[in-house]
Amino acid sequence: MQQWDTEDVETVAGMIRLLRRAAELSWNQADAGGPRSPHQLFAVGIDAAADEAANLLPRRVRLDGPTPVGENPAELLGSAEQLLRRLCTAEPPSSLRALHSRVSELIWEANSGADA
């Protein structure tokens, strides 16, 4: 992975917190919907994106911090995507491009109602 400065590392950590909060909310929806809730796949997708983002950082980076405010997974995903855009400059690494694509797909899914 490329060498990031402290601001970039904190940007990724913030994005991970947003993704984890969106996943938590989605899991709550899935649990409320019962064992065959379509929200389960959506929640798994967000969890996978959060794990993918966490793998971009060295293990020694602390990911704890303030819990993002919000109750809408789509809005939290949108905020995470905005942070990703800051990092995806001229030639981002393929892992960052793949993560951006995954988060964009999750936003589409959330906004299209495909997760319902």
N, C-alpha and C positions, 0 to 999 in steps of 0.2 A: 504494500500500500504506500501511497505517496507520503511524503513527510508533511505533516500538517502543523500549523502553528496552534497556539492555545485557543484562539478564537474559533478556528475550524473544529477542533476537538469538542469545544463546548457546544457548537452548533449541532454536531452529530449527537452529542449526549442529550440535548434538548429535543431533537427529533425523535430519539429513542423514547424519551419520556412521553412525548405526544402519542407515539404509536402504542406504547404500553397502556396508556389511559384509554385510547380508542378500543384496544383489544379488551380491556376490562369491561367497558360498557357493552361491547358486543357480546361478550360471554354472559353478562347479566341478561341481555335480551334472549340469548340462546337458551339459558337456563329457564327463563320464564316461558319459553315456547315449547318446552318439553324435549323428549329424547330425539325427536326427528325434526327439530327446528332447522330451517334453512340458514339461520344466523350462525350455526356452528361452523360451516365452511368459511363464512366471512370472517369470523373471529379467528379461526386457524390461519387464514391468509394474513391477517394483521399481525398475529403472533410471529409468523414466519418472517414478515418484513422487519419487525422489531429485532428479531434474532439476526437477520442478515445485516442490519445496520450496526448492531452491537459487535459483529464480527469484523467490522471495518476498523475498530479501535483496538489498541493494545489492551490486554486484560487488566493492566494496572490502573486504567482510567476508571474513576468512580462514576457510576451512572446515577447515583442517588441525587436528589435535588427536589425542588418544589414540584408538587403534583400539578400538572396543567389543569386549568379551570375549563370546564365545559362538560356538557352532558350529551353532545351530539358527535358520534364517531366520524361522520362525514366532515364536520368542521375541523375536528382535530387532525384528520388525515390531510385536509387542505392546508392547515398550518405546517404540518410536517413536510408537505410538498414544497411550500414556500421556502423552508429552510434548505431543502435539497437543491432548489434552484440556485441558491447562493453558492453552493459548492460545485455545481455542474457548470463550470465555465467552459472555455474553448474546447479543451480536450480532456474531459473527465475520464478517470479510469473506468474500465468496463464494469467493474463491480458497482460503482456508483451510478452508472447509466442504467444497469439492470435494476437496482433498487428504485431509482426514479420511475422506471417503467412499471414496476410492481405497485408502487404507491399510487401512481396515476390510474392504474387499472382498478385498484381498490376504491378510489374516489369515484370513478365511473360507476362501479357496482353499487356503492352506497347511494349515489344520486339517482341512479336509474331504478332503484327499488329491486334490483336483482338479488339483494340479500334478504328480502322479505319473503 
